[in-house]
Amino acid sequence: MKICVDLVKCQLHGQCAIAAPKLFSFGEDGKLQWVEQPDESARREAEEAADVCPEQAITIED
């Protein structure tokens, strides 16, 4: 599984970090950080983060 974030679409709302804090966070510089290739056990959290993104900037690839 690979998490992809379209940084052009992303408006830094932070809903992904709320939905999946183990996978998404903000660095000290305010930029979004994420785990690009999490373990398969994190799929549910990753899909939830993608679902709640207001800009639909997150996709999950297999």
KEKE-3310 file (N, C-alpha, C; in steps of 0.2 Angstrom, whole numbers, plus 5000, padded with zeros to 4 digits):
npx = (5004:5002:5003:4997:4999:4992:5000:4997:4983:4980:4975:4980:4971:4970:4962:4966:4976:4969:4961:4969:4982:4993:4998:4998:5004:5010:5024:5037:5039:5026:5022:5014:5016:5018:5017:5023:5023:5014:5012:5001:4991:4987:4978:4965:4964:4971:4963:4952:4957:4959:4946:4940:4946:4944:4948:4950:4963:4971:4976:4975:4986:4988)
npy = (4994:5011:5028:5042:5060:5074:5088:5100:5100:5099:5108:5110:5107:5098:5087:5074:5072:5072:5061:5050:5050:5043:5041:5054:5070:5087:5095:5105:5116:5118:5110:5097:5080:5063:5045:5036:5023:5013:4999:4986:4984:4997:5001:5004:5016:5024:5024:5031:5043:5048:5048:5058:5070:5086:5091:5080:5075:5065:5049:5031:5018:5002)
npz = (5000:4996:5001:4993:4991:4984:4983:4977:4977:4991:5005:5017:5028:5038:5042:5039:5048:5060:5058:5056:5065:5066:5054:5047:5049:5055:5051:5060:5052:5047:5036:5028:5033:5030:5031:5018:5014:5023:5034:5030:5039:5043:5034:5035:5043:5034:5023:5029:5031:5018:5014:5022:5018:5013:5001:4993:4991:4994:4990:4989:4984:4978)
capx = (5000:5006:4998:4999:4995:4993:5001:4993:4976:4980:4975:4982:4965:4972:4958:4969:4980:4964:4958:4975:4987:4999:5000:4999:5006:5013:5031:5038:5038:5019:5021:5011:5021:5015:5020:5021:5021:5013:5010:4994:4987:4985:4974:4958:4966:4973:4956:4948:4960:4957:4938:4938:4950:4939:4950:4951:4970:4974:4974:4979:4988:4990)
capy = (5000:5017:5034:5048:5066:5079:5094:5105:5100:5100:5115:5109:5107:5094:5082:5068:5071:5070:5054:5045:5053:5039:5042:5061:5075:5093:5097:5111:5121:5118:5106:5090:5074:5057:5039:5034:5016:5010:4992:4985:4985:5004:5003:5007:5023:5028:5025:5036:5050:5049:5050:5065:5075:5090:5092:5074:5076:5059:5042:5025:5014:4995)
capz = (5000:4996:5002:4989:4993:4979:4987:4973:4979:4998:5008:5024:5033:5044:5043:5038:5054:5065:5056:5056:5067:5066:5047:5045:5054:5052:5054:5063:5046:5045:5030:5029:5033:5030:5030:5011:5013:5029:5035:5028:5045:5043:5028:5037:5045:5028:5019:5033:5030:5011:5014:5026:5015:5009:4994:4990:4989:4996:4986:4991:4979:4980)
cpx = (5004:5001:5001:4995:4997:4993:4999:4986:4976:4980:4977:4976:4967:4968:4961:4973:4975:4962:4963:4981:4994:5002:5002:5000:5009:5019:5031:5038:5031:5018:5018:5016:5016:5019:5018:5019:5020:5012:5003:4989:4984:4980:4968:4959:4967:4967:4952:4950:4959:4950:4937:4942:4945:4941:4951:4958:4974:4971:4978:4980:4990:4997)
cpy = (5006:5023:5039:5054:5071:5085:5100:5106:5102:5107:5115:5110:5103:5088:5075:5066:5069:5063:5049:5048:5049:5039:5049:5065:5081:5094:5103:5117:5121:5114:5099:5085:5068:5051:5036:5027:5012:5003:4992:4985:4992:5006:5006:5014:5027:5029:5031:5043:5052:5052:5056:5071:5080:5091:5086:5073:5069:5053:5037:5020:5007:4993)
cpz = (5000:4996:4997:4991:4987:4983:4983:4976:4987:5000:5015:5029:5039:5046:5043:5045:5060:5064:5057:5058:5067:5059:5044:5051:5051:5055:5057:5058:5044:5039:5032:5028:5033:5029:5023:5011:5020:5029:5033:5033:5046:5038:5030:5039:5038:5024:5022:5031:5023:5011:5017:5023:5011:5002:4990:4987:4990:4992:4989:4985:4982:4977)
residu = (MET:LYS:ILE:CYS:VAL:ASP:LEU:VAL:LYS:CYS:GLN:LEU:HIS:GLY:GLN:CYS:ALA:ILE:ALA:ALA:PRO:LYS:LEU:PHE:SER:PHE:GLY:GLU:ASP:GLY:LYS:LEU:GLN:TRP:VAL:GLU:GLN:PRO:ASP:GLU:SER:ALA:ARG:ARG:GLU:ALA:GLU:GLU:ALA:ALA:ASP:VAL:CYS:PRO:GLU:GLN:ALA:ILE:THR:ILE:GLU:ASP)
# end
